[in-house]
Amino acid sequence: MRTADVIRIWLVVTAFVLPGIATAQPRETAGVITELKLGQGKAEIRAAGGAWRPAAPLQALRAGDEVRATQDATVVVLLSGGHGTVKVDAQRSPFVIASSVDGSQVDRARTLVTASLKFLTSGPKEPPKAVLATRSIASLPPEILTPRNGPVLPGALAFEWVGSRSARYAVRLVAPSGVVLERPGVVGPRLDYPPGAPALQPGVRYRLEIIAVDQPASATTFEIVDAARAQTVQADLRELERALGPGVSASSRAVARAGYLADGGFFHDARLTVLGALARDPGEPVLHTLLGTLYAQTGLTQPAAEAFDEARFLMTRGK
């Protein structure tokens, strides 16, 4: 990442995240907003004795905070401690967030929910707006979206990058032993790993290069995790599902799963989880906010800004 981008993200974190952290430190996170539908109404929160203020996607909530919705607005809160979610509407308002401490022994399910909440409440929620490009995207260097400098679960794999749908790119995958895959003339910003190509081996650090004509190459690294670690992650995801309970919506489940995966460094798989949820629920601002957070955490400044802009638009549409 360029130095200017690092400074830019740090300024955003300083301006928007650190003040909230400073005031929230005395109280443990008891929940996070995983769905937010405004319709013609409002969704608001307030700390005990404080003033009501607009609720925000992925907003951390502490014990004693109140949540309210008016008219047809709804807010879904993922509760810590393995207590599932609660849906707050006008009839259930105001809803007071209870403490997650119940005196019971901490089990694996509660730990997994806590790990998910840790990531969901950690990222900047208000990056700068997307910068308008003055040149065609086809003339800009490609920027790899995924896989991007981290572990990847075994399974079907696709390489994706920011680029033009009509431009041609060269894709090269290199292992320490040499070139594994080379595909010139790939049209558009995606290549599914060919089934006839050499099988990717766990524990090997691969280097992915995307090259456009007359542009510097974009490169990242990734590693397929071994079967034992993959089985552990899948078992944790099943345990997380159990902790959420049967009444949790698909979107909130995806948010919780993506939070757990990202907390473990699996940004590639977390992104796929969010994109799958967005295909079912494209109007959910929390999903766009989470996608922006994933991009910001992996140094993708422009895609992050665009995802946050979409979330901001959905929160203000019709107002």
Secondary structure, DSSP 8 states (H G I E B T S, - for coil): --HHHHHHHHHHIIIIIHHHHHHHTTS-EEEEEEEEE-TTS-EEEE-TTS--EE--TT-EEETT-EEEE-TT-EEEEEESTT--EEEE-GGG-SEE---S--SS---HHHHHHHHHHHHHTTS-S--------SS-GGGS--EEEES-SEEE-SS--EEEEE--SS-EEEEEEEETTEEEEEEEEEESSEEE--TTS----TT-EEEEEEEETTS--EEEEEEE--HHHHHHHHHHHHHHHHHH-TT--HHHHHHHHHHHHHHTT-HHHHHHHHHHHHHH-TT-HHHHHHHHHHHHHTT-HHHHHHHHHHHHHHHHTT-
